Amino acid sequence: MDLQGKNVLVVGAGLSGRAAVRRLQKAGARVFLTDRQPAEGLSDLAALRLPPECLYLAREADLAAIRPALLVLSPGAPPSLPLVRAALAARAELLSEVELALLDCPAFLIGVTGSNGKTTTTTLCGELVAGSGRPTVVAGNIGLPLCDVTEGLSADSRLVAELSSFQLETARTLHPRIAVLLNITPDHLDRHGTLERYAAAKGRIFACQTAADLAVLNGGDRWARAFAARTAARVVFFAAADLTEGYCLSGDYIVRRRGGQEEKIIARGELQLRGIHNMENVMAAVAVADELGVSRERQRETLRAFRPVPHRQEIVGEFGGVLFINDSKGTNPDSALKALASYEAPLILIAGGRNKGLDMTEFMRTAARRVKHLILIGEAAAEMEELARQAGGGAGIERAADLAQAVAAAIQVARAGDVVLLSPACTSWDMFANYEERGECFKALVRGKVRKE
C-alpha cells in the first residue's frame, strides 16, 4: 500500500497508536491523531512532532477537514465508534495497527491468541523459536507494538506476535504461517457483547491461512476445537486431556502422540511453570518449535530454564515463611481460577478491580471454599463480596480501600506456610493505568511492608 502523501487518521494515542504514527510518518503519510484524552493525560506526544492542526485530543476529529484515505485503529479503539463508522461510510479504508505493521513485511509470522496464557506462550515461543538459529522478534499485545519492530525484517526473520481480540476483530489481511489458539473463555464482553462475537474475533487469526500453514488448537476447549473445521490450515491439537494424536499429558510427562507412537518431551517436574494451564501453554509452544525444526534437546534446555513472565504467577518472594505471588495479569475469572488451582497451601487472595461485564459467580464460589481469607478491592468489590457471602464456605472476607490496605491486611492474617496471591479477575483501570502498574505496586508494597515487620 502506497501511503505517500495520503491523509491518515490514527484513532487512539496509546503505545500502539503512537507507534502507528511513527510508521506512517516514515511512509510519507500526512498523519492526524485523535484520542478522547487531553494532551496532559497522554505521554510522549511531543516526540511525534505532529502540528497542532493534526491533533484532535479530547474532541471529535473533523472528518470533513481531514478527509482521511485510511483509518488506523489502536487496539483500545472499537470499530463501533461513530467516528469509525462515519469514516468508513465516506469510503476510508480501515487497518489495525497490527496490519499496518505487517504491510510489505516478509517475516515468517507466528500469531498467538487466546483468553488466557497468551503472554506466557508468546514469550516461550520466542525463546524456543530463537533456537532455530533465525533472527527472532517477539512483539504485539505483549507490550511492544508491532509497528516499532517490523521495519527491516527479512524473509529469514521469525516474528512471534501476541494478538488480542481487539487487534484481531478488524483483521482482513493478517496471515500467520503458524496460528495458535490457546483457549476461549468469557472475556471483554463489555466490548464484544457476546461470547460468540468474542470467539469470532479470536478466530480471525485463521482467516487467511492456507493448506501450507499450521493451526495449533486446544483440543480440550470446545470453542478452540471448533476452528479445526473452519481453517484451511493443517491442524495439530494439544490438551491436558488425553489425545490419540497431538500433544498431551501422560502421567508426569508432556508427550507427543503421532501415528500410534508416543514421544516423551519433558517431565512436569523439570519445569518452573506451575499448573495444568501452563502445561498446555508449553505444549502449544513445543508444537510451534517442532514445526520450525528446533531440536528436542534445545527445546528441553529452554523449557527447563524458562521462568514465569512478570505479573503472571510471578514469585515476589518468601518472607517469614509466607510466599507472595503477583498474578496481576489475571484479569478475568477463568485466569484467576487457574491461579487458585495452582497452589495447595492455604491462600490469602487479593481480588477485584473493574469488571469487564463478566460473571464472577463461579470464581467467588470457588474462592469462598478454597481460600483462607479473601480481600476485595476496587469497583467490583461489593458485587464480589455479595457473591462470596452467598456461596458460604470458610473464607474470611473483607474489603480494602486500596491495594496498599489490602497488602497490609494480607500480611496481618498470613502465617508461615500460607500463600498471598494477587489474582484480581478484573481489569486495573479503576485504580491503575494497566495491570503492569498494579503488579509493580503490589511487589513494591510487599517488599516495603515485610521489611518493616
C-alpha positions, 0 to 999 in steps of 0.5 A: 500500500502506497501511503505517500502523501495520503491523509491518515487518521490514527484513532487512539494515542496509546503505545500502539497508536503512537507507534502507528504514527511513527510508521506512517510518518516514515511512509510519507503519510500526512498523519492526524491523531485523535484520542478522547484524552487531553494532551496532559493525560497522554505521554510522549506526544511531543516526540511525534512532532505532529502540528497542532492542526493534526491533533484532535485530543479530547474532541471529535476529529473533523472528518470533513477537514481531514478527509482521511484515505485510511483509518488506523485503529489502536487496539483500545479503539472499537470499530463501533465508534461513530467516528469509525463508522462515519469514516468508513461510510465516506469510503476510508479504508480501515487497518489495525495497527497490527496490519499496518505493521505487517504491510510489505513485511516478509517475516515468517509470522507466528500469531498467538491468541487466546483468553488466557496464557497468551503472554506466557506462550508468546514469550516461550515461543520466542525463546524456543523459536530463537533456537532455530538459529533465525533472527527472532522478534517477539512483539504485539499485545505483549507490550511492544507494538508491532509497528516499532519492530517490523521495519527491516525484517527479512524473509529469514526473520521469525516474528512471534506476535501476541494478538488480542481480540481487539487487534484481531476483530478488524483483521482482513489481511493478517496471515500467520504461517503458524496460528495458535489458539490457546483457549476461549473463555468469557472475556471483554464482553463489555466490548464484544457483547457476546461470547460468540462475537468474542470467539469470532474475533479470536478466530480471525487469526485463521482467516487467511491461512492456507493448506501450507500453514499450521493451526495449533488448537486446544483440543480440550476447549470446545470453542478452540476445537471448533476452528479445526473445521473452519481453517484451511490450515493443517491442524495439530491439537494439544490438551491436558486431556488425553489425545490419540494424536497431538500433544498431551499429558501422560502421567508426569510427562508432556508427550507427543502422540503421532501415528500410534507412537508416543514421544516423551518431551519433558517431565512436569517436574523439570519445569518452573511453570506451575499448573495444568494451564501452563502445561498446555501453554508449553505444549502449544509452544513445543508444537510451534518449535517442532514445526520450525525444526528446533531440536528436542534437546534445545527445546528441553534446555529452554523449557527447563530454564524458562521462568514465569513472565512478570505479573503472571504467577510471578514469585515476589518472594518468601518472607517469614515463611509466607510466599507472595505471588503477583498474578496481576495479569489475571484479569478475568475469572477463568485466569484467576481460577487457574491461579487458585488451582495452582497452589495447595497451601492455604491462600490469602487472595487479593481480588477485584478491580473493574469488571469487564461485564463478566460473571464472577459467580463461579470464581467467588464460589470457588474462592469462598471454599478454597481460600483462607481469607479473601480481600476485595478491592476496587469497583467490583468489590461489593458485587464480589463480596455479595457473591462470596457471602452467598456461596458460604464456605470458610473464607474470611472476607473483607474489603480494602480501600486500596491495594496498599490496605489490602497488602497490609491486611494480607500480611496481618492474617498470613502465617508461615506456610500460607500463600498471598496471591494477587489474582484480581479477575478484573481489569486495573483501570479503576485504580491503575493505568494497566495491570503492569502498574498494579503488579509493580505496586503490589511487589513494591508494597510487599517488599516495603511492608515485610521489611518493616515487620 
